[in-house]
Amino acid sequence: MNGSTVNLTGNSTGFETFWPCFLWHLENKTEYDLAVAACSHLPNYSLDENKKVGIASAAVGTVALLMNVVVLFGVLKNHQLSKPMYLFVANLAVADCVAGLFSFFFCASFQLELLPPWTVMGIYCIFFLVLVSSAVGVALLSVDRYLAILHPIFYQTRMSARHVAVSLGIAWPACVLACLSPLMGCIDTNTETCLIFMPVSYAILINTILLTAVVIVVFVNVRIFIELKKRLSRVGPTGNPQDDLPAREQRVAASQYQQIQNTWKMQVTVFILAAVFIIFWLPICIGSVRHLSCLAREGCEVEARPYWGFLIALCNSAINPVIYALRIKKIREAVHRRARRLANAVREKLGWSSNYVVNIQFLAGAGKMDAVAGPSTDNRTDQPPKCSQSKT
């Protein structure tokens, strides 16, 4: 054992940093603990940078988790938002909550230096789970809008919350099985192989799912925009009503135009969500797949880099609730009502708010009564003499 350790240490003198040395030993069938011991004297710059990335990711993930939980409760606790579209928005909020939880695992894995092979594999697999679940969520929301706009009769008569539950009940287990499948083969005695040899079939599967979701989102949104443009041109703007139409038909045309405008605004919201998702997630996904495909090839030199791309990708989960609040009025009002009820409940729990509010209302009411009822009190003082005179 000592002889092998000495040889490993001697071979590691040709490397300048930890990760190339560590991966070289693993590729040469060295045990995980011996590889770590042989390269532990080398600097590990990526680990130091990843500790900073982990702290920043945990901060962003905390904000994303809190904001999406507020949106989620606002949608689920409001019966007026039980339509399929809002349920799919809530599904996106759930995916963003998973991203927030992932940031804590990502931070802990580097702060506590938990770097066994299954942990590195877990970071990639959970990252792809968050990515795929968000992509599938955006695709389902886009398909929902497609059915609602291009097939309104079918949508109004067939689509319900039960169909949403069935679709999500199929999508989430499928995403979990597809993305976490490599971890099932890592729980064995040869776990060090999971750090080097990411299955190429896994990368192909993830790329296929993401590419399919992106194609669906692009096709559906383009088709919807074309249809809405035709409807807007057919109805015409409300500012230029046709003089030859009766007043009733002009009102109907104005109502239709306003309805199409609201649908257009909602579709722009879906398009913004899809565009933000692609901007934030697609570059890091491509970089991760390239890294994993390099690990799968023999003779490919792996360069360890800090995971700053993960931090950029997590910002998408914090931006989505802002898009909901700015673009969807009903969600904004529902969240505001839930926040106001929560604030009132906290004040009542503390025990000081009720008296404080009552005092303010009492003082305000007293001021109004003095201003309004002042002349009437003078009249009341004059009433008794008049009554006494009438009785006498």
VOGU-3710 file (C-alpha; in Angstrom, 3 decimals, decimal comma):
1> mngstvnltg> 0,000/0,000/0,000  2,775/2,429/0,914  4,703/1,536/-2,202  1,743/2,309/-4,388  1,230/5,606/-2,616  4,847/6,599/-3,197  4,581/5,764/-6,867  1,387/7,765/-7,175  2,976/10,728/-5,500  5,935/10,493/-7,803
11> nstgfetfwp> 3,743/10,398/-10,895  1,737/13,389/-9,701  4,761/15,684/-9,801  4,168/16,270/-13,518  0,877/18,060/-12,874  0,452/21,658/-11,774  -3,115/21,536/-10,426  -5,268/19,031/-8,596  -7,907/18,013/-11,130  -5,686/16,889/-14,054
21> cflwhlenkt> -3,643/14,838/-11,594  -6,753/13,418/-9,931  -8,420/12,428/-13,211  -5,197/10,888/-14,529  -5,014/8,578/-11,521  -8,652/7,600/-11,829  -8,232/6,822/-15,510  -5,369/4,521/-14,563  -7,660/2,501/-12,276  -6,347/4,016/-9,068
31> eydlavaacs> -8,613/3,877/-6,042  -10,443/7,068/-5,222  -8,831/7,649/-1,809  -5,341/6,977/-3,149  -5,889/9,412/-6,028  -6,973/12,119/-3,613  -3,966/11,468/-1,372  -1,567/11,518/-4,314  -2,782/14,890/-5,608  -3,747/16,621/-2,368
41> hlpnyslden> -0,493/18,649/-2,323  -1,439/20,382/-5,612  -3,475/23,611/-5,669  -7,169/23,312/-6,452  -8,204/26,682/-7,818  -11,570/25,495/-9,084  -12,632/24,379/-5,599  -11,826/27,793/-4,125  -13,784/29,543/-6,860  -16,671/27,102/-6,578
51> kkvgiasaav> -17,004/27,932/-2,879  -17,688/31,536/-3,883  -20,058/30,371/-6,594  -21,858/28,178/-4,064  -22,424/31,062/-1,652  -23,742/33,318/-4,410  -25,933/30,483/-5,754  -27,410/29,875/-2,308  -28,289/33,570/-2,024  -29,944/33,620/-5,454
61> gtvallmnvv> -31,658/30,307/-4,735  -33,079/31,624/-1,460  -34,613/34,613/-3,248  -35,969/32,385/-6,016  -37,409/29,895/-3,524  -39,200/32,541/-1,455  -40,617/34,376/-4,469  -41,838/31,235/-6,196  -43,410/29,891/-2,999  -45,387/33,149/-2,759
71> vlfgvlknhq> -46,522/32,800/-6,383  -47,368/29,143/-5,844  -49,531/29,779/-2,794  -51,162/32,756/-4,499  -52,237/30,593/-7,435  -53,248/27,440/-5,552  -55,178/29,250/-2,808  -57,266/31,281/-5,251  -60,202/29,445/-6,807  -60,403/32,023/-9,595
81> lskpmylfva> -56,978/30,869/-10,819  -57,952/27,227/-11,233  -57,802/27,432/-15,026  -55,264/25,202/-16,785  -53,056/28,118/-17,824  -52,518/29,282/-14,236  -51,916/25,709/-13,102  -49,137/25,380/-15,669  -47,701/28,661/-14,374  -47,772/27,117/-10,895
91> nlavadcvag> -45,925/24,117/-12,326  -43,173/26,457/-13,536  -43,030/27,911/-10,039  -42,550/24,391/-8,646  -39,660/23,809/-11,076  -38,095/27,078/-9,917  -38,501/25,977/-6,295  -36,585/22,802/-7,157  -33,878/25,035/-8,634  -33,727/26,965/-5,358
101> lfsfffcasf> -33,336/23,743/-3,381  -30,639/22,613/-5,801  -28,650/25,754/-5,022  -28,393/24,676/-1,359  -27,087/21,243/-2,334  -24,685/22,887/-4,769  -23,388/25,238/-2,079  -23,044/22,514/0,572  -21,170/20,165/-1,747  -18,325/22,674/-2,077
111> qlellppwtv> -18,411/24,363/1,310  -18,207/21,003/3,081  -15,928/19,631/0,350  -18,246/16,680/-0,220  -16,687/15,569/-3,459  -17,047/11,800/-3,742  -17,882/10,677/-7,266  -21,590/10,254/-6,615  -21,754/13,881/-5,402  -20,247/15,229/-8,611
121> mgiycifflv> -22,579/13,017/-10,599  -25,477/14,181/-8,424  -24,729/17,841/-9,169  -24,941/17,212/-12,892  -27,998/14,995/-12,703  -30,001/17,326/-10,456  -28,955/20,268/-12,604  -30,303/18,494/-15,685  -33,481/17,630/-13,760  -34,083/21,309/-13,049
131> lvssavgval> -33,287/22,177/-16,652  -35,516/19,513/-18,196  -38,435/20,163/-15,820  -38,327/23,876/-16,664  -38,147/23,139/-20,393  -41,069/20,711/-20,194  -43,036/23,241/-18,099  -42,548/25,985/-20,702  -43,518/23,546/-23,473  -46,720/22,502/-21,664
141> lsvdrylail> -47,663/26,132/-21,063  -47,094/26,940/-24,731  -49,193/23,959/-25,861  -51,964/25,051/-23,476  -52,003/28,497/-25,099  -51,963/26,873/-28,542  -55,089/24,844/-27,785  -56,846/27,786/-26,139  -56,286/30,131/-29,100  -56,397/27,897/-32,171
151> hpifyqtrms> -58,920/25,328/-30,875  -61,092/27,291/-28,414  -64,146/24,996/-28,595  -62,113/21,895/-27,813  -60,260/23,769/-25,079  -63,395/25,084/-23,368  -65,234/21,759/-23,479  -62,436/19,271/-22,825  -59,578/20,868/-20,908  -59,870/20,950/-17,118
161> arhvavslgi> -57,742/20,781/-13,995  -57,912/16,986/-14,137  -56,178/16,966/-17,518  -53,484/19,256/-16,139  -52,933/16,918/-13,207  -52,651/13,920/-15,541  -50,151/15,648/-17,825  -48,001/16,790/-14,915  -48,302/13,384/-13,272  -46,755/11,884/-16,396
171> awpacvlacl> -44,189/14,614/-17,062  -42,564/14,829/-13,641  -41,898/11,086/-13,069  -40,593/10,823/-16,631  -38,195/13,736/-16,043  -37,003/12,280/-12,741  -36,363/8,835/-14,218  -34,612/10,228/-17,277  -32,395/12,727/-15,472  -31,473/10,729/-12,376
181> splmgcidtn> -30,944/7,412/-14,149  -27,093/7,612/-14,067  -27,168/7,751/-10,265  -28,743/4,307/-10,167  -25,517/2,793/-11,478  -23,243/4,790/-9,193  -24,236/3,184/-5,919  -21,742/0,346/-5,997  -18,138/-0,394/-5,128  -16,739/1,153/-8,307
191> tetclifmpv> -18,180/4,602/-7,797  -15,054/6,340/-9,063  -16,032/5,447/-12,619  -19,048/7,744/-12,335  -16,798/10,779/-12,122  -15,061/10,103/-15,403  -17,325/8,176/-17,693  -20,623/9,964/-18,093  -22,691/7,775/-20,412  -22,839/9,221/-23,893
201> syailintil> -26,381/7,889/-24,246  -27,381/10,029/-21,251  -26,076/13,193/-22,904  -27,882/12,251/-26,124  -31,135/11,684/-24,197  -30,946/15,040/-22,408  -30,115/16,863/-25,640  -33,006/15,162/-27,414  -35,496/16,159/-24,704  -34,287/19,753/-24,641
211> ltavvivvfv> -34,193/20,070/-28,408  -37,720/18,668/-28,678  -38,989/21,106/-26,041  -37,338/24,081/-27,760  -38,753/23,085/-31,159  -42,250/22,735/-29,691  -42,023/26,115/-27,942  -40,759/27,926/-31,046  -43,270/26,314/-33,424  -46,253/26,819/-31,123
221> nvrifielkk> -45,474/30,456/-30,316  -44,843/31,376/-33,950  -48,113/29,703/-34,962  -50,006/31,568/-32,233  -48,541/34,947/-33,185  -49,490/34,434/-36,832  -53,064/33,536/-35,881  -53,421/36,504/-33,525  -52,088/38,869/-36,197  -54,741/37,605/-38,616
231> rlsrvgptgn> -57,493/38,097/-36,056  -56,343/41,600/-35,211  -56,267/42,604/-38,856  -59,688/41,016/-39,412  -61,394/42,788/-36,500  -59,629/46,105/-36,914  -58,661/48,661/-34,265  -61,323/50,110/-31,991  -60,223/53,657/-32,734  -61,378/53,362/-36,371
241> pqddlpareq> -64,829/51,751/-36,269  -66,592/51,125/-39,551  -69,337/53,691/-40,117  -71,516/51,332/-42,103  -71,938/48,969/-39,130  -74,731/49,389/-36,581  -73,858/50,534/-33,097  -74,452/47,080/-31,615  -72,081/45,406/-34,079  -69,485/48,086/-33,433
251> rvaasqyqqi> -69,646/47,316/-29,711  -69,275/43,607/-30,448  -66,277/44,308/-32,678  -64,720/46,475/-29,980  -65,251/43,734/-27,403  -63,665/41,152/-29,702  -60,709/43,424/-30,361  -60,182/43,950/-26,626  -60,361/40,200/-26,014  -57,768/39,559/-28,715
261> qntwkmqvtv> -55,560/42,246/-27,198  -55,727/40,524/-23,802  -54,892/37,187/-25,426  -51,998/38,841/-27,229  -50,674/40,234/-23,959  -50,855/36,828/-22,306  -49,087/35,215/-25,231  -46,324/37,802/-25,059  -45,873/36,780/-21,420  -45,437/33,138/-22,430
271> filaavfiif> -42,996/34,179/-25,139  -40,954/36,198/-22,627  -40,807/33,207/-20,273  -39,592/30,975/-23,098  -37,020/33,517/-24,308  -35,643/34,097/-20,805  -35,405/30,345/-20,271  -33,428/29,851/-23,483  -31,117/32,805/-22,791  -30,209/31,709/-19,271
281> wlpicigsvr> -30,192/27,920/-19,538  -29,146/26,940/-23,045  -25,511/28,203/-22,913  -24,708/26,413/-19,654  -26,463/23,304/-20,929  -24,315/23,270/-24,059  -21,165/23,793/-21,994  -22,080/20,972/-19,615  -22,846/18,568/-22,429  -19,552/19,412/-24,112
291> hlsclaregc> -17,756/18,796/-20,840  -19,474/15,465/-20,305  -18,887/14,352/-23,886  -15,198/15,191/-23,444  -15,089/13,009/-20,347  -16,621/10,181/-22,341  -13,883/10,286/-24,982  -10,483/8,756/-24,449  -7,521/11,094/-24,592  -9,603/14,226/-23,962
301> evearpywgf> -8,013/16,624/-21,507  -10,536/17,954/-19,011  -10,060/21,494/-17,779  -11,737/22,124/-14,446  -13,572/25,453/-14,447  -15,695/27,201/-11,836  -19,440/26,705/-12,196  -20,337/30,350/-12,731  -22,731/29,241/-15,442  -24,829/27,466/-12,817
311> lialcnsain> -25,217/30,780/-10,995  -26,335/32,521/-14,187  -28,820/29,743/-14,874  -30,285/30,000/-11,368  -31,057/33,674/-11,991  -33,827/32,503/-14,339  -35,715/31,064/-11,368  -35,563/34,434/-9,615  -36,653/36,361/-12,719  -39,720/34,258/-13,561
321> pviyalrikk> -41,800/35,452/-10,549  -41,058/39,047/-11,550  -42,422/38,294/-15,026  -45,572/36,788/-13,496  -46,092/39,848/-11,311  -45,482/42,394/-14,059  -47,370/40,698/-16,872  -50,259/38,738/-15,300  -52,647/40,965/-13,374  -54,662/38,176/-11,740
331> ireavhrrar> -51,564/36,538/-10,279  -50,337/39,902/-9,058  -53,651/40,589/-7,328  -53,790/37,075/-5,829  -50,261/37,387/-4,432  -51,090/40,819/-3,037  -54,161/39,484/-1,251  -52,253/36,539/0,206  -49,462/38,831/1,377  -51,956/41,198/2,978
341> rlanavrekl> -53,703/38,350/4,795  -50,384/36,995/5,982  -49,351/40,421/7,230  -52,635/40,830/9,088  -52,258/37,376/10,626  -48,727/38,212/11,794  -49,920/41,479/13,318  -52,751/39,742/15,139  -50,340/37,072/16,356  -48,115/39,749/17,835
351> gwssnyvvni> -51,094/41,200/19,684  -50,493/44,888/19,018  -51,959/45,423/15,591  -55,658/45,167/16,433  -55,598/47,899/19,094  -53,376/50,022/16,898  -55,710/49,751/13,930  -58,794/50,328/16,097  -57,264/53,468/17,616  -56,420/54,819/14,196
361> qflagagkmd> -59,919/54,102/12,909  -61,484/55,573/16,050  -59,479/58,788/15,805  -60,151/59,108/12,089  -63,866/58,454/12,630  -64,034/60,916/15,472  -62,471/63,608/13,330  -64,979/63,003/10,571  -67,890/63,071/13,023  -66,694/66,358/14,495
371> avagpstdnr> -66,459/67,852/11,038  -69,795/66,528/9,795  -71,899/66,383/12,934  -70,806/69,698/14,377  -73,749/71,746/13,071  -76,213/68,973/13,923  -75,232/69,084/17,607  -76,190/72,719/17,680  -79,536/71,805/16,213  -80,008/69,183/18,912
381> tdqppkcsqs> -79,388/71,791/21,605  -82,124/73,867/20,076  -84,578/70,970/19,886  -85,582/70,656/23,575  -86,887/74,235/23,896  -88,970/73,755/20,736  -90,393/70,507/22,053  -91,111/71,996/25,435  -92,881/74,895/23,828  -95,054/72,639/21,718
391> kt> -96,038/70,550/24,727  -96,916/73,549/26,841
//
